[in-house]
Amino acid sequence: MRKKDRTYNILFISISIIGITLLHYLTVASKWGIHDFYRRLYYIPMIVSAFKFRLRGGLLASLIISILYAPHLLLYFGEMNIEVLNQFLEIVIFIIIGTGTGFLVESDFKKKKRLEIQIKKLTNLENYTQNILDSITNGFIAVDRNLMIKSMNKEGQKLFQLDGGLEGRNLSTLFVEYDHVEKILKDVLKYNKKVLNMEIKCISKDEKDVYVKLFAYPLLSITDKIEGIVLVLEDVSEIRKLESQVRTAEKLSAVGELASGVAHEIRNPLGIIKTISQTIYEDTEDEELKEGLEIIIHEIDRANSVIQSLLNFAKPNIHEGKFQSIDGLIQDILLITKKYAQQNHIEMNYELQEDVKLFVDSEALKQAFVNIIFNAVQAMPDRGDLHVRLLKEKNWVKVSFEDSGIGISQEKIEKIFEPFYTTKDTGTGLGLSITHRIIEEHKGYMEVDSAIGKGTRIDVYLPILKEGEQDD
């Protein structure tokens, strides 16, 4: 009870008792019938006191009323007789009613208090349990026997990019191959078994691939009856991406070593063939033979160009590194590629959010970025836009190249950094492989996001290293 309400209640009870008592004492000469009416008015403050202040209030109010009311009886009757004794018996009833009402209210109050304590304990336990679930770094989902979602923790909502839970909805809204998942989960319910390490693909709002390892456990009641299933989802999307990067790096390293050896072995005989062809070309007067020799020399030059690409791919690309502005480097690249873009009716836009100085081999990095820009321009045969952005994300510099071209399918995205793989009719398929290697040698990485008919975005991440760290 608030202090203000308590004061008002005490004031009302006190004024009521005093007022009724004054009525008794100020009308002593009146007939007893009016005093009978006044006496019954005492029950009002007595019961109010019992309800507001429980046992203590009911007992105290009845005692005060009894003490104030008793002298009036002697004044009114003037002698001890049966009427007076009846009225004293009424005083005893005052005390019994006040005490009894107070006791009942006190008992009810204690029950309510115990109930409140239990509700508070349950609420605290529920909040504590929810806090534990929300602190788990894996997604947690509880479903009933009909595979309807009953609860989901914050990590689960984050995994599926939800603003709130999906309580009351079916699991089919979460998984791509739901029929397969449903069959396995029904086996969990039917045979009371567990499912561990099942890798599945989830439905994502931004249409990106989200892969999880699913663990399913039967949800048992106190009587060991299966009431549903507990699903634990471990996001392995980044792990899959890292594994893919490692596989690509290993493949590039192996191909690089092979390419280096093969390129040298092929280059020597080609050089001899070209020399002999040029000598014969200069000594002969046969026009038909000269025409054939020109073709041979041209094809040898083309083969040498491919071999040079192989050697560029195979050898380390960072020769002389120094700290320099990435914005300045990009400005130089855009100046170099501007004419090429204009010839292909491509409009290039550059957006700078924050410039950072990095320890880089400018020539190698220029080669990497030029390869990306040329690929983007070639992906827009019917005009288009190329947006280049430079920004800082935590300890990384991000250079983003986004075109409005034909796009790349998901299957092909996984192969674009492989040597000799190309989606174009011409080319060696080494451009992006060399780019990937250059970025890796700068201790960075690349991410590709593309959609058919919408375009492609390649994000290059380069670490922000302090002086002294570049040699680690």
C-alpha positions as CSV (number, residue, x, y, z in Angstrom):
1,M,0.0,0.0,0.0
2,R,1.3,3.4,-0.9
3,K,2.1,5.8,1.9
4,K,-0.5,8.3,0.6
5,D,-3.3,5.7,0.4
6,R,-2.3,4.5,3.9
7,T,-2.7,8.0,5.3
8,Y,-6.1,8.5,3.7
9,N,-7.3,5.1,5.1
10,I,-6.2,5.9,8.6
11,L,-7.8,9.3,8.4
12,F,-11.1,7.9,7.2
13,I,-11.2,5.2,9.9
14,S,-10.2,7.6,12.7
15,I,-12.8,10.2,11.7
16,S,-15.5,7.6,11.3
17,I,-14.8,6.1,14.8
18,I,-14.6,9.5,16.4
19,G,-17.7,10.8,14.7
20,I,-19.8,7.8,15.6
21,T,-18.6,8.0,19.2
22,L,-19.5,11.7,19.4
23,L,-23.0,10.9,18.2
24,H,-23.3,8.5,21.1
25,Y,-22.1,10.9,23.7
26,L,-23.9,13.9,22.4
27,T,-27.3,12.2,22.3
28,V,-27.2,10.4,25.7
29,A,-30.8,11.4,26.5
30,S,-32.3,10.1,23.3
31,K,-34.1,6.8,23.0
32,W,-32.0,3.7,22.8
33,G,-33.2,2.9,19.3
34,I,-31.1,5.8,17.9
35,H,-28.1,4.5,19.8
36,D,-28.7,1.0,18.4
37,F,-28.4,2.6,14.9
38,Y,-25.2,4.4,15.9
39,R,-23.7,1.2,17.3
40,R,-24.2,-0.6,14.0
41,L,-22.3,2.2,12.2
42,Y,-19.2,1.1,14.1
43,Y,-19.0,-2.0,11.8
44,I,-18.1,0.3,8.8
45,P,-14.7,1.6,10.1
46,M,-14.0,-1.8,11.8
47,I,-14.4,-3.8,8.5
48,V,-12.6,-1.1,6.5
49,S,-9.7,-1.3,8.9
50,A,-9.7,-5.1,8.7
51,F,-9.6,-5.1,4.9
52,K,-7.0,-2.3,4.7
53,F,-4.7,-3.3,7.5
54,R,-5.6,-7.0,7.9
55,L,-5.5,-8.7,11.3
56,R,-3.7,-5.9,13.1
57,G,-6.2,-3.3,11.7
58,G,-9.3,-5.3,12.5
59,L,-8.1,-6.1,16.1
60,L,-6.9,-2.6,16.8
61,A,-10.1,-0.9,15.5
62,S,-12.4,-3.2,17.4
63,L,-10.4,-2.6,20.7
64,I,-10.5,1.2,20.2
65,I,-14.2,1.1,19.4
66,S,-14.9,-1.1,22.5
67,I,-12.9,1.2,24.8
68,L,-14.7,4.3,23.5
69,Y,-18.1,2.7,23.4
70,A,-18.1,1.1,27.0
71,P,-18.3,4.3,29.1
72,H,-21.3,5.5,27.1
73,L,-23.2,2.5,28.3
74,L,-22.7,3.4,32.0
75,L,-23.6,7.0,31.3
76,Y,-26.8,6.0,29.4
77,F,-28.1,3.3,31.8
78,G,-26.7,4.6,35.0
79,E,-26.7,1.2,36.6
80,M,-25.6,-2.4,35.9
81,N,-28.5,-4.4,34.5
82,I,-29.3,-7.0,31.9
83,E,-29.4,-4.3,29.1
84,V,-25.9,-3.2,30.0
85,L,-24.7,-6.8,30.0
86,N,-26.2,-7.3,26.6
87,Q,-24.4,-4.3,25.3
88,F,-21.1,-5.5,26.8
89,L,-21.7,-8.7,25.0
90,E,-22.1,-6.6,21.8
91,I,-18.6,-5.2,22.6
92,V,-17.2,-8.8,22.6
93,I,-18.9,-9.4,19.3
94,F,-17.1,-6.2,18.0
95,I,-13.8,-7.7,18.9
96,I,-14.7,-11.1,17.4
97,I,-15.9,-9.7,14.1
98,G,-13.0,-7.2,13.8
99,T,-10.4,-10.0,14.7
100,G,-12.2,-12.6,12.5
101,T,-12.4,-10.4,9.5
102,G,-8.8,-9.3,9.9
103,F,-7.7,-12.9,10.2
104,L,-9.5,-13.9,7.0
105,V,-8.1,-10.9,5.1
106,E,-4.6,-11.7,6.5
107,S,-4.9,-15.3,5.4
108,D,-6.0,-14.3,1.9
109,F,-3.2,-11.7,1.8
110,K,-0.6,-14.3,2.7
111,K,-2.0,-16.7,0.0
112,K,-1.8,-13.9,-2.6
113,K,1.7,-13.1,-1.4
114,R,2.8,-16.7,-1.7
115,L,1.2,-16.8,-5.2
116,E,3.0,-13.6,-6.2
117,I,6.3,-15.1,-5.0
118,Q,5.7,-18.2,-7.0
119,I,4.7,-16.3,-10.1
120,K,7.8,-14.1,-9.6
121,K,10.0,-17.2,-9.2
122,L,8.5,-18.8,-12.3
123,T,8.9,-15.5,-14.3
124,N,12.5,-15.2,-13.1
125,L,13.2,-18.8,-14.0
126,E,11.6,-18.3,-17.4
127,N,13.6,-15.1,-18.0
128,Y,16.8,-16.8,-16.8
129,T,16.1,-19.8,-19.1
130,Q,15.4,-17.5,-22.0
131,N,18.6,-15.5,-21.2
132,I,20.6,-18.8,-21.3
133,L,19.0,-19.7,-24.7
134,D,19.6,-16.2,-26.1
135,S,23.3,-16.4,-24.9
136,I,23.9,-19.6,-26.8
137,T,25.7,-18.8,-30.1
138,N,23.7,-21.5,-31.9
139,G,20.1,-21.2,-33.1
140,F,17.6,-22.9,-30.8
141,I,14.1,-23.9,-31.9
142,A,11.4,-25.9,-30.0
143,V,8.6,-27.5,-32.0
144,D,5.5,-29.5,-31.0
145,R,4.5,-32.9,-32.3
146,N,3.0,-31.3,-35.4
147,L,6.3,-29.5,-36.1
148,M,4.8,-26.1,-35.3
149,I,7.3,-23.7,-33.8
150,K,6.8,-23.0,-30.1
151,S,9.8,-20.9,-29.3
152,M,13.0,-19.6,-30.9
153,N,16.1,-17.8,-29.4
154,K,17.7,-14.6,-30.6
155,E,20.4,-16.4,-32.5
156,G,17.8,-18.4,-34.4
157,Q,16.0,-15.1,-35.3
158,K,19.3,-13.6,-36.4
159,L,20.2,-16.7,-38.5
160,F,16.9,-16.5,-40.4
161,Q,17.0,-12.6,-40.4
162,L,13.7,-12.3,-38.5
163,D,12.5,-9.2,-36.5
164,G,10.5,-11.6,-34.3
165,G,9.9,-15.3,-33.7
166,L,7.8,-17.6,-35.9
167,E,5.8,-19.0,-33.0
168,G,2.8,-20.9,-34.3
169,R,4.2,-21.4,-37.8
170,N,5.4,-24.6,-39.5
171,L,9.1,-25.4,-40.0
172,S,8.6,-25.5,-43.7
173,T,9.2,-21.7,-43.7
174,L,12.8,-22.3,-42.6
175,F,14.3,-25.1,-44.7
176,V,14.9,-25.5,-48.4
177,E,14.6,-29.3,-48.6
178,Y,11.8,-29.4,-46.0
179,D,10.4,-32.8,-47.2
180,H,13.7,-34.5,-46.3
181,V,13.9,-32.6,-42.9
182,E,10.2,-33.5,-42.1
183,K,10.8,-37.2,-42.7
184,I,13.8,-37.2,-40.3
185,L,12.0,-35.2,-37.6
186,K,9.0,-37.5,-37.8
187,D,11.4,-40.4,-37.2
188,V,12.7,-38.6,-34.1
189,L,9.1,-38.4,-32.8
190,K,8.3,-41.9,-33.7
191,Y,11.4,-43.8,-32.5
192,N,12.6,-41.4,-29.8
193,K,16.0,-41.0,-31.4
194,K,18.5,-38.2,-31.9
195,V,19.8,-36.6,-35.1
196,L,23.3,-35.2,-35.1
197,N,25.4,-33.2,-37.6
198,M,22.9,-33.2,-40.5
199,E,23.9,-30.4,-42.9
200,I,21.0,-28.6,-44.6
201,K,20.3,-25.4,-46.4
202,C,18.0,-22.7,-44.9
203,I,15.7,-20.2,-46.5
204,S,17.2,-16.7,-46.2
205,K,15.5,-13.3,-46.8
206,D,18.4,-11.9,-48.9
207,E,18.6,-15.1,-51.0
208,K,22.1,-15.9,-49.8
209,D,23.0,-19.5,-49.1
210,V,22.8,-20.3,-45.4
211,Y,24.0,-23.7,-44.4
212,V,23.5,-25.2,-40.9
213,K,24.3,-28.3,-39.0
214,L,21.1,-29.6,-37.5
215,F,20.9,-31.4,-34.2
216,A,17.5,-32.8,-33.2
217,Y,16.6,-34.1,-29.7
218,P,13.2,-35.4,-28.4
219,L,11.5,-33.0,-26.1
220,L,10.3,-35.1,-23.1
221,S,7.7,-34.3,-20.4
222,I,8.0,-35.1,-16.7
223,T,6.4,-38.5,-17.5
224,D,9.0,-39.1,-20.3
225,K,6.3,-38.6,-23.0
226,I,7.6,-37.0,-26.2
227,E,5.9,-33.6,-26.5
228,G,8.0,-32.3,-29.4
229,I,11.5,-31.7,-30.7
230,V,14.4,-29.4,-29.7
231,L,16.4,-28.2,-32.8
232,V,19.9,-26.8,-32.4
233,L,21.3,-25.1,-35.5
234,E,24.9,-24.4,-36.0
235,D,25.7,-21.9,-38.8
236,V,28.4,-23.4,-40.9
237,S,28.1,-20.9,-43.9
238,E,31.4,-19.2,-43.0
239,I,33.1,-22.5,-42.4
240,R,32.0,-23.7,-45.9
241,K,33.2,-20.5,-47.4
242,L,36.6,-20.8,-45.7
243,E,36.9,-24.4,-46.7
244,S,36.1,-23.4,-50.3
245,Q,38.8,-20.7,-50.1
246,V,41.4,-23.2,-48.8
247,R,40.5,-25.7,-51.5
248,T,40.8,-22.9,-54.1
249,A,44.2,-21.7,-52.6
250,E,45.5,-25.3,-52.6
251,K,44.4,-25.8,-56.2
252,L,45.9,-22.5,-57.3
253,S,49.1,-23.3,-55.6
254,A,49.4,-26.7,-57.3
255,V,48.4,-25.4,-60.7
256,G,50.8,-22.5,-60.2
257,E,53.8,-24.8,-59.6
258,L,52.7,-27.0,-62.6
259,A,52.1,-24.0,-64.8
260,S,55.6,-22.6,-64.1
261,G,57.3,-25.8,-65.1
262,V,55.2,-26.4,-68.2
263,A,55.5,-22.7,-69.3
264,H,59.3,-22.8,-69.3
265,E,59.4,-26.1,-71.1
266,I,57.0,-24.9,-73.8
267,R,58.5,-21.4,-74.2
268,N,62.0,-22.7,-75.2
269,P,60.9,-24.8,-78.2
270,L,58.4,-22.1,-79.2
271,G,61.3,-19.6,-79.2
272,I,63.3,-21.9,-81.5
273,I,60.3,-22.4,-83.9
274,K,59.7,-18.6,-84.1
275,T,63.4,-17.9,-84.8
276,I,63.5,-20.5,-87.6
277,S,60.2,-19.2,-89.0
278,Q,61.4,-15.6,-89.1
279,T,64.7,-16.7,-90.7
280,I,62.9,-18.7,-93.4
281,Y,60.4,-15.8,-93.9
282,E,63.3,-13.3,-94.5
283,D,65.1,-15.7,-97.0
284,T,62.2,-17.0,-99.0
285,E,60.5,-15.3,-102.0
286,D,57.5,-17.7,-102.0
287,E,54.5,-15.6,-101.1
288,E,52.3,-18.6,-100.2
289,L,55.1,-19.8,-97.8
290,K,55.4,-16.3,-96.3
291,E,51.7,-16.2,-95.6
292,G,51.9,-19.5,-93.8
293,L,55.0,-18.4,-91.8
294,E,53.2,-15.2,-90.8
295,I,50.4,-17.3,-89.4
296,I,52.9,-19.5,-87.5
297,I,54.7,-16.4,-86.0
298,H,51.3,-14.8,-85.0
299,E,50.2,-18.0,-83.3
300,I,53.6,-18.4,-81.5
301,D,53.2,-14.8,-80.2
302,R,49.6,-15.7,-79.0
303,A,51.0,-18.8,-77.3
304,N,53.7,-16.8,-75.7
305,S,51.1,-14.4,-74.4
306,V,49.3,-17.3,-72.7
307,I,52.6,-18.6,-71.4
308,Q,53.4,-15.2,-69.9
309,S,50.0,-15.2,-68.2
310,L,50.9,-18.6,-66.8
311,L,54.2,-17.3,-65.5
312,N,52.5,-14.2,-64.0
313,F,50.1,-16.6,-62.3
314,A,52.8,-18.9,-61.0
315,K,55.3,-16.4,-59.6
316,P,54.9,-14.3,-56.5
317,N,53.5,-10.9,-57.5
318,I,54.5,-8.7,-54.6
319,H,57.9,-7.2,-55.3
320,E,58.1,-3.8,-53.7
321,G,55.5,-3.0,-51.0
322,K,55.0,0.4,-49.4
323,F,52.4,2.3,-47.5
324,Q,50.2,4.3,-49.9
325,S,46.7,5.7,-50.3
326,I,44.2,3.2,-51.7
327,D,42.1,6.1,-53.0
328,G,45.0,7.4,-55.0
329,L,45.7,3.9,-56.4
330,I,42.0,3.5,-57.5
331,Q,42.0,7.0,-59.1
332,D,45.0,5.9,-61.2
333,I,43.2,2.7,-62.2
334,L,40.1,4.5,-63.2
335,L,42.1,6.9,-65.3
336,I,43.7,3.9,-67.1
337,T,40.4,2.0,-67.7
338,K,38.2,5.1,-68.4
339,K,38.8,5.0,-72.2
340,Y,38.2,1.3,-72.4
341,A,34.9,1.7,-70.5
342,Q,33.8,4.6,-72.7
343,Q,34.5,2.6,-75.9
344,N,32.1,-0.1,-74.5
345,H,29.5,2.5,-73.5
346,I,30.0,1.8,-69.8
347,E,29.5,4.6,-67.2
348,M,31.9,4.2,-64.2
349,N,31.1,5.8,-60.9
350,Y,33.4,6.0,-57.9
351,E,32.3,6.5,-54.3
352,L,34.8,7.2,-51.5
353,Q,33.7,6.8,-47.9
354,E,37.0,6.7,-46.2
355,D,40.6,6.5,-47.5
356,V,43.2,4.4,-45.8
357,K,46.9,3.9,-46.4
358,L,47.9,0.3,-46.8
359,F,51.2,-1.6,-47.3
360,V,50.8,-2.8,-50.9
361,D,52.6,-3.5,-54.1
362,S,50.8,-0.9,-56.2
363,E,51.6,-2.5,-59.6
364,A,50.4,-5.9,-58.5
365,L,47.2,-4.4,-57.0
366,K,46.6,-2.3,-60.1
367,Q,46.8,-5.5,-62.2
368,A,44.3,-7.2,-59.9
369,F,41.8,-4.3,-60.0
370,V,42.2,-3.8,-63.7
371,N,41.4,-7.5,-64.3
372,I,38.2,-7.1,-62.2
373,I,37.1,-3.9,-64.1
374,F,37.8,-5.5,-67.5
375,N,35.8,-8.5,-66.6
376,A,32.9,-6.3,-65.4
377,V,33.0,-4.2,-68.6
378,Q,32.9,-7.5,-70.7
379,A,29.9,-8.7,-68.7
380,M,27.9,-5.7,-70.0
381,P,27.8,-6.0,-73.8
382,D,24.7,-3.8,-74.1
383,R,25.9,-0.8,-72.1
384,G,25.7,-0.5,-68.3
385,D,27.0,1.0,-65.1
386,L,30.0,0.0,-63.0
387,H,30.1,1.3,-59.4
388,V,33.4,1.3,-57.5
389,R,33.3,1.9,-53.8
390,L,36.0,2.3,-51.2
391,L,35.1,2.0,-47.5
392,K,36.5,0.8,-44.2
393,E,35.0,-2.0,-42.2
394,K,36.6,-2.6,-38.8
395,N,40.2,-3.7,-39.5
396,W,39.6,-4.1,-43.3
397,V,39.5,-1.9,-46.3
398,K,36.8,-3.0,-48.7
399,V,36.9,-2.2,-52.4
400,S,33.6,-3.1,-54.1
401,F,33.1,-3.4,-57.8
402,E,29.4,-3.7,-58.8
403,D,28.2,-4.0,-62.4
404,S,24.8,-4.2,-64.0
405,G,25.8,-7.0,-66.4
406,I,24.5,-10.5,-67.3
407,G,25.4,-12.0,-63.9
408,I,26.8,-15.4,-63.0
409,S,25.0,-18.5,-61.8
410,Q,25.7,-19.9,-58.4
411,E,27.3,-23.0,-59.8
412,K,29.8,-20.9,-61.9
413,I,30.6,-18.5,-59.0
414,E,32.3,-21.3,-57.2
415,K,34.7,-21.8,-60.2
416,I,35.5,-18.3,-61.4
417,F,38.8,-18.2,-59.5
418,E,40.0,-21.6,-60.9
419,P,42.7,-21.4,-63.6
420,F,41.6,-21.7,-67.2
421,Y,37.9,-21.4,-66.2
422,T,36.1,-18.7,-68.2
423,T,32.5,-17.9,-69.1
424,K,33.6,-16.0,-72.2
425,D,34.2,-17.3,-75.7
426,T,37.7,-15.9,-75.8
427,G,40.4,-15.6,-73.1
428,T,42.6,-17.8,-71.1
429,G,40.6,-17.9,-67.9
430,L,43.6,-16.7,-65.9
431,G,42.6,-13.1,-65.2
432,L,40.6,-13.6,-62.0
433,S,42.9,-16.5,-60.9
434,I,45.8,-14.1,-61.0
435,T,43.7,-11.4,-59.2
436,H,42.8,-13.9,-56.5
437,R,46.4,-14.8,-56.0
438,I,47.5,-11.2,-55.8
439,I,44.8,-10.4,-53.2
440,E,45.8,-13.5,-51.2
441,E,49.5,-12.4,-51.3
442,H,48.3,-9.1,-49.7
443,K,46.7,-11.2,-46.9
444,G,43.2,-10.3,-48.2
445,Y,40.3,-12.2,-49.6
446,M,37.5,-11.8,-52.1
447,E,33.7,-12.3,-52.0
448,V,31.4,-12.6,-55.0
449,D,27.7,-12.0,-55.1
450,S,25.8,-12.3,-58.4
451,A,22.3,-12.9,-59.9
452,I,21.5,-13.8,-63.5
453,G,20.2,-10.7,-65.3
454,K,20.9,-8.4,-62.4
455,G,24.7,-8.1,-62.3
456,T,27.7,-9.0,-60.2
457,R,29.4,-7.5,-57.2
458,I,33.0,-8.4,-56.3
459,D,34.2,-7.3,-52.8
460,V,37.9,-7.1,-52.2
461,Y,39.0,-7.1,-48.5
462,L,42.5,-5.9,-47.6
463,P,43.8,-6.0,-44.0
464,I,44.8,-2.7,-42.3
465,L,48.3,-3.5,-41.1
466,K,50.4,-1.4,-38.8
467,E,54.1,-0.8,-39.6
468,G,56.0,-3.9,-38.7
469,E,53.1,-6.3,-39.2
470,Q,53.5,-6.5,-43.0
471,D,56.5,-8.7,-42.6
472,D,54.8,-11.2,-40.3
